[in-house]
């Protein structure tokens, strides 16, 4: 996750889909990508690794991210998720 999102937003919702188990010795990749806001736009593969996604300015109020955990050696999906974030309330 981009640090800026973590600093200025709070998690509003999370959806997780588990595909398979992860074993103790598995090395996993954690991928994160900003979710497109245009409903006609589709994402075939998550881009960015280990939190390198950057929220666009027009998504700054309620950014949504796609997440993927996969086994590094064979690229089998372990978990796929989606998070929605909202601005932290003013103090």
C-alpha positions, -999 to 999 in steps of 0.1 A, spaced: 0 0 0 12 35 -7 23 51 26 3 83 17 -29 62 16 -21 46 49 -14 81 65 -45 98 52 -71 70 49 -86 42 69 -98 8 57 -135 9 49 -140 -26 36 -120 -57 26 -131 -87 5 -108 -118 4 -111 -149 -18 -89 -178 -8 -78 -201 -36 -54 -225 -19 -32 -230 12 2 -215 16 28 -240 30 54 -231 56 84 -231 32 66 -213 4 80 -180 -7 51 -157 -17 48 -126 -38 25 -98 -25 11 -77 -54 -10 -45 -51 -26 -24 -78 -50 6 -78 -84 -5 -90 -97 14 -121 -127 35 -113 -142 32 -148 -165 2 -148 -157 -6 -184 -121 -9 -177 -108 -44 -168 -76 -56 -152 -61 -88 -164 -31 -89 -141 -21 -70 -110 8 -46 -116 33 -34 -91 48 -54 -63 49 -51 -26 29 -19 -23 43 0 -53 9 10 -65 2 48 -65 -33 62 -62 -42 87 -89 -54 122 -79 -90 116 -90 -92 85 -67 -78 103 -37 -110 105 -16 -119 67 -18 -92 47 -34 -97 10 -41 -69 -15 -44 -66 -51 -58 -43 -75 -39 -28 -108 -48 -7 -133 -29 9 -160 -50 36 -187 -47 68 -173 -62 80 -205 -79 49 -215 -98 28 -183 -96 -3 -202 -83 -27 -178 -65 -31 -182 -28 -54 -153 -21 -70 -124 -40 -85 -94 -23 -100 -59 -28 -98 -31 -3 -117 2 -2 -103 32 18 -120 64 31 -105 96 42 -97 97 80 -121 120 99 -107 154 108 -96 156 144 
